[in-house]
């Protein structure tokens, strides 16, 4: 029986892992999955899943706090690999944890091949990670089309597989009119608030979101606000928003695509959700705020002028980015109101979405492409084209 070790820390990584597992199972019935992940991966059959969700952190400050837990889980994964001898270990998201876990697996189970799904964003910061990744991993599966060359120049085997999360969004049925009918919104203007899925980002962003929403409601008659709440921070968000003056429609993750389809404008924390919103043609303002130490560190390491993938792909700020000191209620309110009232501002974003998304999403099934690459490692034929001359 084929055994594959899989790990993911973030909710988005859990979705990536689940899609990969489903595709591998379709190609190779009877495969067994072990490792660590969230509810979606568990639903796909991840056995005795180690709890990796608390490793979803942002910046060096949070990482220091999570370090002891990460070390402990890495050692457990190494022991698991030594005992179960998986043919391949696929490590998803969280570069710091993937590197730590990969080293433990290599030490304790050297026959296990290592694959990375969702590579470190070396195009944005710390380009030196490309050489480390190329040396450690037998396979690097990239979610963005411009990523492989960064690793190939260091001798890494890197392939663009597409993005399963984005492709799933594109395929997901959604009904904005149905959402509006369920919540009695009618033709009222609808603002979507997406404060993120990590405890730290939600804690920092919600107070600014509250002030933004309050001010925007004064300038946009009849404004309705829907807040999309990730399961990982549900209690935190509900407690924090309980005292807001503005009435909120609280939306669970399984209803979010209906909300995206219904929304006129979104105020979103930087992350995967920005591309999901673009796929539903929802104009947005992107924002983010971190602690002072993390901000200092970020200024030292970030090499790209943009944090939103669509802006990086476009080479310009198609979507407004209000980060750190620019993450103020005054600025965000002005941006939100402009998107409600300025047709040209909305048109510019939606035109960019239509132009950029096909290349970012990929033309083939990302999960199937990644599954095929992983199964090559399982079958030990991943080195068959050492000169890189084969098509693709």
Protein Blocks (a to p, Z undefined) as FASTA:
>chain_A
ZZdddddfbfklmmmmmmmmmmmmmmmghiaceddddfklmmnopahiacfklmmcgdjk
lmmmmmmmmmmmmmmmmmmmmmnopabdcdeejkllmmmmmmmmmmmmmmbccddehiaf
fklgokllmmmmmmmpmbdcdfbfklmmmmmmnopacddebjfklmmmmmpccdfklmmm
mnonmjaccddddebjbfklmmmmmmmmmmmmmmmmmmmghiacdddddfklmmmmmmmm
mmpmbdcddddfklmmmmmmmpmbdcddedjklmmmmmnopacdddddddfklmmmmmmm
pcbfbfbfklmmnopafbacdehjlmcfklmmmmmmmmmmmmklmmmmmmmmmmmmmmmn
opadfklmmmmmmmmmmnopmmmmmnopagZZ
